[in-house]
């Protein structure tokens, strides 16, 4: 039996399963990612195709698909379909989450306080959902957090390629507290406009921010044993959203900010 030869890359117009490739998005170490449209359904998706002859890449792609299938949260993209090409390369069609990456949304400066606390609430809620199912993201960055237009979850987390289950045999230790530290670093950068500095509180750069927000960010960046769980972070971020009237989803109590603090943007130095 002769093996069907398939090019490593697909040109626009090529078919992968029931999807037509529109363009190539990225060439990664383990896979090529395409933007594609379903031939029948009004659906656009990200198609991941592994490189030829890489068993490790194939396992990683299928692991990511299984992990996403195990999660059911509006802030986690769905897997529409998986398949195998004639040359035995696996591929997966992953839900396209429209929006802008959080680092691009914030820009180089400081983010508005309501934007920071809403992001903290949404991302910690997603992490709580994943951690309770024994799944750790392991590569959480501001570029992996997408600000969307969805009503029930303003943010989503993309790129679960490095995610692992807590009972998996990974090269590195799998610890849910690493996701908490990564989220703390995102919040620190968004609130202060600076990268995390070891041993430096976010209050150093943004002393007028609410004390509870400063406390939770500092604790997320502390030593692993002192870090809160994702559920704890979510509860405290939800309280901050309620107090600051940062989210339109619920009726909010009136709140008078302390002197020197602005609702739209923290007064940082």
N, C-alpha and C positions, 0 to 999 in steps of 0.2 A: 504494500500500500504506500503510495507516495503522499508526502505531507504537503498540504496546501501552503503556499508561500504567501505571507501577508506582510506588507510593509510595516515598519515600526511606527510610522505616522500616517494619519488619515488626513486627506485634503478636504477642503470644504465641498459638500455635496455627497461625500462618502456615507455609506450606511454602516451603523453599528447596531445590530439587532433591529428594533423598530424605530431607531433614531437616525436623523440626518445631521451630520456634522456641519455646524455653521462656521466655527473657527476654533483654532487651538488657543487655550488659555494659558497653560503652563507646562513646562517639561520638568518633571520632578525626578528625584533619585529613583523612586520606585514605580512611577507611573506617569502617563501623559494625561492631562485633563483637557477636555473639550467642552465647548458650549454647543448643545445640540437641541433639536426640536423633534418631538414625536411625529410620526408620519400620519397618525390618525387623530390622536387626542390633542387638544389645545394645551400642550405641556412642553415646557422647556426645562432642561436639566443639565447638570454637570456629569459628563461621562468620563470615568476613570478607566484607563486601559494600561495594564502592566507592560513592562518591557519584555521582549522575547527571552526565554530561557532563564528567567529569574524565579526560582521557587520561593525565595524569601519575599520578593515583591508580591507574588501571587497570594501567599499566606497573609501578608499584611493587608492587601486589598479585601480579601474575604473576611478577615477578622474585623476590619472596620465596618463592613456591611452588616455583619452579625451583631456588632455592638450597637449600631444605629437602629437595627431592627428590634433590639431589646429595650430601647428607650422609647417613651411615648410622651413627648413634651412639645408644646408649640415652639419652643426655642431650640429644638434639635431637628436638623433636616432629616427627612425620611428617605429610605431607600426604595426607589420605584421598582427596580428590576436588577437582576444579576444574570450574567451569561458567560459563555466561553466562545472565543473566536475559533475559526477553523485551525489556526496554528496553536490552539490550546491556551492562549492567553485569556485569563478571566477579565471581565469588565463589569462595572456597576454604574447604574444611573441613579444619581443622588439629587434630591430636591434642590432646586435653585431658590435660594433665600434672597429676595431683592432687598437692597439697602446699601448702606455705606459702612465700611469698617470703622470701628470706634476711634482708632488712632487718627484717621482722616477727618472724622467728624469733630474731634476735639481740636486738631491742628497742633501747632507748635506751642501755643500758649496754655492758659488754664481753662478748664471747662467750667461752664455754669454749674453752680451747686445743685440745682434740681436734676441736671443731666447726670451728674456723678452719682447721686443717691439712687436714681431710677436704674442706672446701669448696675450699681451694686446690688440692688434688690433683684433684678431680673437674672443676672448671671449667677448669683448665689442660689437662686431658686432652681436654675438648671443644674447646677452642681449638686445641690441637695438631691434632686431627682436621680442623678447619675450615681452619686455615692451610695444612696440607699439601695441601689441595685448592684453594688459592688463594682462600679466602673469609675475609673479615674482618667481624666482627659490627658494629663501629663504634658501638654504643650500649649497652655492657655496664654495667649498674648492679646494685646489690644487689637491687632489686625485680624485675629480669629473671632473677635466679638463683632457682630453685625448689628447695626441699628436699623431696625425695620419699621414698616408702617402697620404692623399687625396690632390689633386692638388689645388683645389679652396678654401680649408679651412683646414689649418694645424692642427687646434685644434677643439675638440668637447666637449660638456658638457653632462655628463651622470647623471643618478640618479635624476629624476625630481619628486620623490615621495612626497616631501614636498612642491612642487610648488603650488601656489594658484593664483586665479584671483583677480584683484584689487577690484572687487565688491563682493567677497566671504565673508562669515561670518566665519572667522577663530578665533581660541582661542587667537592668537597674531595678532598685527597689521600687515597688508600687505603693505609694503613700498618698492618701486623699488629702493630707495636709499640705502637700506640694501645690495642689490646685488653689488652696486658700491663700498661700503665700503669693502665688502668681496673680490672683485677683487683687490682693492687697497692693501689689506693685502697680497694677493698672490704675487702681483708685488713687494711689499716691501721686502718680504722674499726672493724672487728669485733674486732681485738685490743686496741686502745687506748681505744675508746669515743669517739674524737675524729675530726674531719675531717682530711684531709691538710693539713699545714702545709709550705709550700715550704722545702726545706733542713733540715727537722727529721726526725731519725730516729725510727722507731717505738720505739726503745729509750728515748727520752726519757720516754715515758709507760708503758712496760712493760719495764723493764730486766731483769726476771727471766725473760723468755721465752727460749727456746733461741736461741743465737747464730746458728745456721743459718737459723732462721725470720726473725729480724731482718734478716740479711744479704740474703735473697732478696727480702723486701718492699722494703727500701731500694733494691735494684738495680732492681726493677720500676718504681720511681718516679723513677729517675735519668733523665738525658738519653737520648734515643732510641738513640744509638750504644752506650750502656753497658747497655741493658736485655737481659735473657736472653730466649731464645726460649721459646715455650710448652712445647716438649719439655724444655728445661732446667728450667723451673719445675716441670713434672710430675715429673721424676726426683727433684728435691730435695724436693718435697712428699711423694712416695711414701716416700722415705727417712725423712722426719720421721714419717709415719704408722707405719712399721715400728718406729721407735725409741720413739715415745711410746705404742705399742699403741693407736692412736686408732681403728683400724678392725677389725671382727670378721671380715673376709674371709679373713685369713691367720693363721697361727700367728706370734705376735710374740715376739721375744727379750725377756728380762727387762731392765729398765733402772732404774737408781737415779737419781732426779732430784736436781739440785743443791740445796743448802740454800736454803730460802725459796721453793721452787717446788712447786706443787701440781699433781697430775695432772689433776684435774677443771677447774681454772681457774688461769690464770696469776696470779701474785702481782704485780699492777700498782699503781703509785702514781698 
